[in-house]
Amino acid sequence: MPGILLALDPATEDRLLRDIVAGGHDVLGRVADAEDVIAAVDAAPPDVVLVNAAPRCLTADVLQTCDRRGVRVIALAGTERDRRNAVAIGLHEVIDADAPWSDIEPLLSAAPLPARATGTGSEGDGGPESGERGSRVLTVWGPAGAPGRSTIAITLAAEIAAAGRTVALLDADPYGGAIAPALGLLDEAPGFAAACRLAGSDSLTSAELDRVAQNYGGSRGFRVLTGIARPSRWPELSEERVRRTLTACRAWAEYVVVDTGFSIERDEEISSDLFAPRRNAATIAALQGADHVVAVASADPVGLARFLRAHADLIELLDGQRLTVLANRVRAGVVGLNPGGQVAQTLLRFGGIERPILVPHDGAGTDAALLAGATLREVAPRSPALAAVARFVRDEVLPAPAPALRRRLGRRRGRIAPAVG
């Protein structure tokens, strides 16, 4: 079991200590501030430092010392200010201070994210350079016909947040947002449009994003920039504004999940004014600015036909970017026996698409989530659709373990394992 160094406030330490010991973990020390953390790590490096995210305990020097010694750092944030402190200095593993030990324990041996930024940023600064090292943008797209883009985007955001990452969910659909009503959020003042306006005037900072965003969820929540409620507001989402907003969001959250519109048609040729705003520019900018595109197809004859027609245009637009095809609502009622095999064969034969992610149909779970204005994780934790998306997040979205870390953990476990026989 990993050896843990604790640097928590007394209330949080008292709440977690019994579960830590009951889980068989070794508590190697209990310290009070950043200076003590550095001294303890230098003296006898633990496997993990569980630290309060407040500036008193968590500093850039703490992260640099732990990185140098190969020690994993997990921060518990009691306030949004504490969370921003952790993100500003480049710490990825940040969860809420009131999270139960069952949520924290899997992170002790989870895969690390890429190398941390080691600058000494502070709250509210957030130029793009400070966040691009570890941030990733995932854009969720799908053709016309409501294949489930918004449901998948929400579920992706919730699952990434559940892994202890800071997540921003952006509703960039120029035909009218669906994220806010799906999550029971107010959308009188669309957050994404506000962010785009600020980006257009070069005044979009992390502090401004905090102001225009809405927080969803508790200990494993995420931040939301709600979409436009009226389709007539689409000119506010210009291509340049969307690009700048994505850049700012990379400095604001570790993972940015973008829900887009369906159309990727370039309409310049049908306009007499080449400088006029383009309705589909927001979707195209979100796709081209992504690190990973998740293309959602509805797993029925009509949905698959629509997807395959648009797939060639999508490939041309992305120009080699990483793409994952996700077949949503897989069920025998519309494709016959062995629905997963039928859908996979159709995508391979007509689109050359290998190994799509197959998400089973779960009408009861998704209906319950819509009724409650909540995520599948909260309403239907045993949902087969949720399980498929969670596997995708674990296997393809979150980073894989570094070989050096695997070797280090293996050696440590070998030393501390009790003798057998």
C-alpha positions as CSV (number, residue, x, y, z in Angstrom):
1,M,0.0,0.0,0.0
2,P,1.2,3.5,-0.7
3,G,2.9,5.5,2.1
4,I,1.0,8.8,2.7
5,L,2.2,12.1,4.1
6,L,-0.8,14.2,5.4
7,A,-0.8,18.0,5.3
8,L,-4.5,18.7,6.0
9,D,-6.5,20.9,8.2
10,P,-7.5,19.2,11.5
11,A,-11.2,18.7,10.6
12,T,-10.4,17.0,7.3
13,E,-7.6,14.9,8.8
14,D,-9.9,13.7,11.6
15,R,-12.6,12.8,9.1
16,L,-10.3,10.8,6.8
17,L,-7.7,9.3,9.1
18,R,-9.8,6.3,10.3
19,D,-10.6,5.3,6.7
20,I,-7.0,5.7,5.6
21,V,-5.8,3.4,8.4
22,A,-8.7,0.9,7.8
23,G,-7.7,0.7,4.2
24,G,-4.3,-0.6,5.2
25,H,-2.3,2.6,4.1
26,D,0.7,3.7,6.0
27,V,0.6,7.3,7.4
28,L,4.2,8.3,7.3
29,G,3.7,11.8,8.8
30,R,1.3,14.6,9.6
31,V,2.6,18.1,9.0
32,A,1.0,21.6,9.1
33,D,2.4,23.8,6.3
34,A,4.4,24.0,3.0
35,E,7.7,24.3,4.8
36,D,7.1,21.1,6.8
37,V,5.9,19.2,3.6
38,I,9.2,20.1,1.8
39,A,11.3,19.0,4.8
40,A,9.4,15.7,5.2
41,V,9.6,14.9,1.5
42,D,13.3,15.6,1.4
43,A,14.0,13.6,4.5
44,A,12.0,10.4,3.6
45,P,9.9,10.6,0.4
46,P,6.4,9.1,0.7
47,D,4.5,7.7,-2.2
48,V,1.7,10.3,-1.9
49,V,1.3,13.7,-0.3
50,L,-2.3,14.4,0.6
51,V,-2.3,18.2,1.1
52,N,-4.7,21.1,1.7
53,A,-4.9,23.2,-1.5
54,A,-4.7,26.5,0.4
55,P,-1.5,28.5,-0.2
56,R,-0.4,27.9,3.3
57,C,0.2,24.2,2.5
58,L,0.4,24.0,-1.3
59,T,3.0,26.1,-3.1
60,A,5.1,25.8,-6.3
61,D,8.1,24.8,-4.2
62,V,6.1,21.9,-2.7
63,L,5.2,20.7,-6.2
64,Q,8.8,21.1,-7.4
65,T,10.1,19.2,-4.5
66,C,7.6,16.4,-4.9
67,D,8.3,16.2,-8.7
68,R,12.0,16.0,-8.1
69,R,11.5,13.1,-5.6
70,G,8.9,11.3,-7.7
71,V,6.1,11.8,-5.1
72,R,2.4,12.1,-6.2
73,V,0.5,15.1,-4.8
74,I,-3.3,15.1,-4.3
75,A,-4.8,18.3,-3.1
76,L,-8.1,18.8,-1.2
77,A,-9.8,22.1,-1.9
78,G,-12.2,23.5,0.7
79,T,-13.0,26.6,-1.3
80,E,-12.9,27.8,-4.9
81,R,-10.0,30.0,-4.0
82,D,-8.0,27.0,-2.9
83,R,-8.8,25.2,-6.1
84,R,-7.7,28.1,-8.2
85,N,-4.4,28.2,-6.2
86,A,-3.7,24.5,-7.1
87,V,-4.6,25.0,-10.8
88,A,-2.5,28.2,-11.0
89,I,0.7,26.4,-9.9
90,G,0.0,23.4,-12.2
91,L,-1.4,20.7,-9.9
92,H,-3.8,18.4,-11.7
93,E,-5.1,16.1,-8.9
94,V,-7.5,18.5,-7.1
95,I,-10.7,17.3,-5.4
96,D,-13.2,18.8,-2.9
97,A,-12.2,18.7,0.7
98,D,-15.6,17.1,1.6
99,A,-15.1,14.2,-0.8
100,P,-15.4,10.8,0.9
101,W,-12.3,8.5,1.2
102,S,-13.9,6.2,-1.4
103,D,-13.4,8.9,-3.9
104,I,-9.9,9.8,-2.9
105,E,-8.4,6.3,-2.5
106,P,-8.5,5.4,-6.3
107,L,-6.3,8.5,-7.0
108,L,-3.5,7.1,-4.9
109,S,-2.4,4.8,-7.7
110,A,-4.2,6.4,-10.7
111,A,-2.2,7.4,-13.8
112,P,-0.5,10.8,-13.5
113,L,-1.1,13.6,-15.9
114,P,1.6,15.1,-18.1
115,A,4.4,17.1,-16.5
116,R,3.1,19.9,-14.3
117,A,3.7,23.6,-14.9
118,T,6.1,24.8,-12.3
119,G,5.5,28.5,-12.5
120,T,4.3,30.6,-9.6
121,G,1.1,31.8,-11.2
122,S,-1.5,33.4,-9.0
123,E,-5.3,33.7,-9.0
124,G,-6.8,35.4,-12.0
125,D,-3.7,35.6,-14.2
126,G,-4.4,32.9,-16.7
127,G,-2.9,33.8,-20.0
128,P,-2.9,30.9,-22.4
129,E,0.7,30.0,-21.7
130,S,0.0,29.2,-18.1
131,G,-2.6,26.5,-18.8
132,E,-1.7,24.9,-22.1
133,R,0.9,22.4,-20.7
134,G,-1.6,20.0,-19.2
135,S,-5.0,21.2,-20.6
136,R,-6.9,19.2,-23.2
137,V,-9.9,20.2,-25.3
138,L,-12.4,17.5,-26.2
139,T,-15.0,18.6,-28.7
140,V,-18.2,16.5,-29.1
141,W,-19.8,16.6,-32.5
142,G,-22.6,14.7,-34.2
143,P,-24.7,15.1,-37.4
144,A,-28.3,16.4,-37.6
145,G,-31.0,14.3,-35.9
146,A,-30.1,14.6,-32.2
147,P,-27.7,11.7,-31.9
148,G,-27.1,12.6,-28.2
149,R,-24.2,15.1,-28.4
150,S,-25.2,17.0,-25.3
151,T,-25.9,13.9,-23.2
152,I,-22.4,12.5,-24.2
153,A,-20.7,15.8,-23.5
154,I,-22.3,16.1,-20.0
155,T,-21.4,12.5,-19.2
156,L,-17.8,13.0,-20.4
157,A,-17.5,16.1,-18.2
158,A,-18.9,14.4,-15.2
159,E,-16.7,11.3,-15.5
160,I,-13.5,13.4,-16.0
161,A,-14.5,15.5,-13.0
162,A,-15.1,12.3,-11.0
163,A,-11.4,11.3,-11.6
164,G,-10.4,14.4,-9.7
165,R,-9.7,16.8,-12.7
166,T,-11.0,20.3,-13.1
167,V,-13.4,20.4,-16.0
168,A,-15.1,23.1,-18.0
169,L,-18.1,22.2,-20.0
170,L,-18.8,24.7,-22.9
171,D,-22.1,24.8,-24.9
172,A,-21.0,26.2,-28.3
173,D,-24.0,25.1,-30.3
174,P,-25.0,28.1,-32.5
175,Y,-28.4,26.6,-33.1
176,G,-29.4,26.8,-29.4
177,G,-27.9,25.4,-26.3
178,A,-29.1,22.2,-24.5
179,I,-26.6,21.9,-21.7
180,A,-28.3,24.3,-19.3
181,P,-31.8,22.8,-19.4
182,A,-30.4,19.3,-19.2
183,L,-28.6,20.2,-16.0
184,G,-31.3,22.3,-14.5
185,L,-29.2,25.5,-14.8
186,L,-30.5,29.0,-15.4
187,D,-29.6,30.3,-18.8
188,E,-30.9,33.9,-19.0
189,A,-27.3,35.1,-19.4
190,P,-25.5,32.6,-21.6
191,G,-22.0,32.1,-20.2
192,F,-20.4,31.0,-23.5
193,A,-21.6,34.1,-25.4
194,A,-20.4,36.3,-22.6
195,A,-17.0,34.7,-22.7
196,C,-16.9,35.2,-26.4
197,R,-17.7,38.9,-26.1
198,L,-14.9,39.3,-23.5
199,A,-12.5,37.4,-25.7
200,G,-13.4,39.7,-28.6
201,S,-12.2,42.7,-26.5
202,D,-9.1,40.9,-25.2
203,S,-10.4,41.0,-21.7
204,L,-11.2,37.3,-21.0
205,T,-9.2,36.1,-18.0
206,S,-9.7,33.2,-15.6
207,A,-11.3,35.6,-13.1
208,E,-13.8,36.6,-15.8
209,L,-14.5,33.0,-16.7
210,D,-15.2,32.3,-13.0
211,R,-17.7,35.2,-13.0
212,V,-19.7,34.2,-16.1
213,A,-19.6,30.4,-15.5
214,Q,-22.0,28.3,-13.4
215,N,-20.8,25.6,-11.0
216,Y,-22.6,22.2,-11.3
217,G,-22.4,19.5,-8.7
218,G,-20.8,19.1,-5.4
219,S,-17.5,17.3,-4.5
220,R,-17.1,16.0,-8.1
221,G,-18.6,18.9,-10.0
222,F,-17.5,21.0,-13.0
223,R,-18.0,24.5,-14.4
224,V,-20.4,25.3,-17.2
225,L,-20.5,28.0,-19.8
226,T,-24.1,27.8,-20.8
227,G,-25.2,28.2,-24.5
228,I,-27.3,30.7,-26.3
229,A,-31.0,30.2,-25.6
230,R,-32.2,32.0,-28.8
231,P,-30.8,30.8,-32.1
232,S,-30.8,34.4,-33.3
233,R,-27.8,35.2,-31.1
234,W,-25.5,33.0,-33.2
235,P,-23.5,36.0,-34.6
236,E,-22.0,36.5,-31.1
237,L,-20.2,33.2,-31.6
238,S,-17.7,34.2,-34.3
239,E,-14.8,32.0,-35.3
240,E,-12.1,34.2,-33.8
241,R,-14.0,34.7,-30.5
242,V,-14.5,31.0,-30.1
243,R,-10.8,30.3,-30.8
244,R,-9.8,32.9,-28.2
245,T,-12.3,31.5,-25.7
246,L,-10.9,28.0,-26.1
247,T,-7.3,29.3,-25.5
248,A,-8.4,31.1,-22.3
249,C,-10.2,28.0,-21.1
250,R,-7.0,26.0,-21.4
251,A,-5.6,28.2,-18.7
252,W,-8.7,27.9,-16.6
253,A,-9.4,24.1,-16.5
254,E,-7.4,20.9,-17.0
255,Y,-10.0,19.5,-19.4
256,V,-12.4,21.5,-21.6
257,V,-15.4,19.6,-23.0
258,V,-17.2,21.4,-25.9
259,D,-20.7,20.6,-27.1
260,T,-21.1,21.8,-30.7
261,G,-23.7,22.2,-33.4
262,F,-24.3,19.6,-36.1
263,S,-23.5,21.5,-39.3
264,I,-20.0,21.8,-40.6
265,E,-20.9,23.3,-43.9
266,R,-18.8,26.2,-45.0
267,D,-21.2,28.9,-46.2
268,E,-18.8,31.5,-47.5
269,E,-19.7,30.7,-51.1
270,I,-23.4,31.5,-50.6
271,S,-22.7,34.9,-49.0
272,S,-22.0,38.0,-51.0
273,D,-20.1,39.5,-48.0
274,L,-17.0,37.5,-47.3
275,F,-16.4,39.2,-44.0
276,A,-19.9,38.5,-42.6
277,P,-20.1,36.1,-39.6
278,R,-20.7,32.5,-40.4
279,R,-23.2,30.5,-38.5
280,N,-21.2,27.3,-38.5
281,A,-17.9,29.0,-37.7
282,A,-18.3,28.3,-34.0
283,T,-18.6,24.5,-34.6
284,I,-15.8,24.5,-37.1
285,A,-13.5,26.5,-34.7
286,A,-14.4,24.2,-31.8
287,L,-13.5,21.1,-33.9
288,Q,-10.3,22.5,-35.3
289,G,-9.2,23.8,-31.9
290,A,-9.7,20.4,-30.2
291,D,-7.1,17.9,-29.1
292,H,-9.6,15.1,-29.3
293,V,-12.9,15.0,-31.2
294,V,-15.6,12.6,-30.2
295,A,-18.0,12.1,-33.1
296,V,-21.4,10.8,-32.0
297,A,-23.6,8.6,-34.2
298,S,-27.1,7.5,-33.4
299,A,-27.0,3.7,-33.7
300,D,-30.0,3.2,-35.9
301,P,-30.4,3.0,-39.7
302,V,-31.3,6.7,-40.1
303,G,-28.7,8.0,-37.7
304,L,-25.9,5.8,-39.1
305,A,-26.8,7.0,-42.7
306,R,-26.6,10.6,-41.6
307,F,-23.4,10.1,-39.8
308,L,-21.6,8.3,-42.6
309,R,-22.6,11.1,-45.1
310,A,-21.1,13.7,-42.8
311,H,-18.1,11.6,-41.7
312,A,-16.1,12.3,-44.9
313,D,-16.5,16.1,-44.4
314,L,-15.5,15.8,-40.8
315,I,-12.3,13.9,-41.7
316,E,-11.4,16.6,-44.2
317,L,-12.0,19.3,-41.7
318,L,-10.0,17.8,-38.9
319,D,-6.8,17.2,-41.0
320,G,-5.4,14.3,-39.0
321,Q,-6.6,15.3,-35.5
322,R,-7.4,12.5,-33.0
323,L,-10.9,11.3,-33.6
324,T,-13.0,8.7,-31.8
325,V,-16.4,7.6,-33.2
326,L,-19.0,6.8,-30.5
327,A,-22.1,4.9,-31.5
328,N,-24.9,6.0,-29.1
329,R,-28.1,4.2,-28.1
330,V,-27.0,0.7,-29.4
331,R,-30.1,-1.6,-29.2
332,A,-31.5,-4.6,-30.9
333,G,-34.9,-3.1,-31.5
334,V,-33.7,-1.1,-34.5
335,V,-30.8,-3.1,-35.9
336,G,-31.6,-6.7,-35.0
337,L,-29.7,-9.4,-33.2
338,N,-26.1,-8.7,-32.0
339,P,-26.7,-4.9,-32.3
340,G,-23.1,-4.0,-31.3
341,G,-21.7,-6.2,-34.0
342,Q,-24.1,-4.9,-36.6
343,V,-23.3,-1.3,-35.9
344,A,-19.5,-1.9,-35.8
345,Q,-19.7,-3.8,-39.2
346,T,-21.8,-1.0,-40.8
347,L,-19.3,1.7,-39.7
348,L,-16.3,-0.4,-40.8
349,R,-17.8,-1.3,-44.2
350,F,-19.2,2.0,-45.2
351,G,-16.9,4.4,-43.3
352,G,-13.7,2.5,-42.7
353,I,-14.2,3.2,-39.0
354,E,-12.5,0.6,-36.8
355,R,-13.3,-0.1,-33.1
356,P,-16.0,2.5,-32.4
357,I,-17.1,3.1,-28.8
358,L,-20.5,1.3,-28.4
359,V,-22.8,3.0,-25.9
360,P,-25.8,0.8,-25.0
361,H,-29.3,2.4,-25.0
362,D,-30.5,3.3,-21.6
363,G,-33.8,5.1,-22.0
364,A,-34.8,4.8,-18.3
365,G,-31.5,6.2,-17.1
366,T,-31.3,9.1,-19.5
367,D,-34.9,10.0,-18.9
368,A,-34.4,10.0,-15.2
369,A,-31.3,12.3,-15.6
370,L,-33.3,14.7,-17.7
371,L,-36.2,14.7,-15.2
372,A,-33.9,15.4,-12.3
373,G,-31.7,17.9,-14.3
374,A,-28.7,15.9,-13.3
375,T,-26.0,13.6,-14.7
376,L,-26.2,9.9,-15.3
377,R,-23.6,9.3,-12.6
378,E,-25.8,10.9,-10.0
379,V,-29.2,9.4,-11.1
380,A,-28.3,6.0,-12.6
381,P,-24.8,5.0,-11.4
382,R,-25.4,1.4,-12.7
383,S,-26.4,2.6,-16.2
384,P,-24.8,0.5,-19.0
385,A,-24.4,3.7,-21.1
386,L,-22.6,5.4,-18.2
387,A,-20.3,2.4,-17.9
388,A,-19.3,2.6,-21.6
389,V,-18.5,6.3,-21.4
390,A,-16.6,5.8,-18.2
391,R,-14.4,3.1,-19.8
392,F,-13.7,5.4,-22.7
393,V,-12.7,8.2,-20.3
394,R,-10.4,5.9,-18.3
395,D,-8.8,4.2,-21.3
396,E,-8.6,6.9,-23.9
397,V,-9.1,10.4,-22.4
398,L,-7.1,10.3,-19.1
399,P,-3.4,9.8,-19.6
400,A,-1.7,6.4,-19.3
401,P,0.8,5.7,-16.6
402,A,4.4,6.7,-17.3
403,P,6.7,3.6,-17.5
404,A,9.1,5.2,-15.0
405,L,6.3,5.7,-12.5
406,R,5.1,2.1,-12.9
407,R,8.7,0.8,-12.2
408,R,9.0,3.1,-9.2
409,L,5.7,2.0,-7.7
410,G,6.5,-1.7,-8.4
411,R,9.8,-1.4,-6.5
412,R,8.2,0.3,-3.5
413,R,5.4,-2.2,-3.3
414,G,8.0,-5.0,-3.4
415,R,9.8,-3.5,-0.4
416,I,6.8,-3.0,1.8
417,A,4.9,-6.2,1.0
418,P,4.7,-8.5,4.0
419,A,6.5,-11.8,3.8
420,V,4.3,-14.8,2.8
421,G,4.8,-18.3,4.2
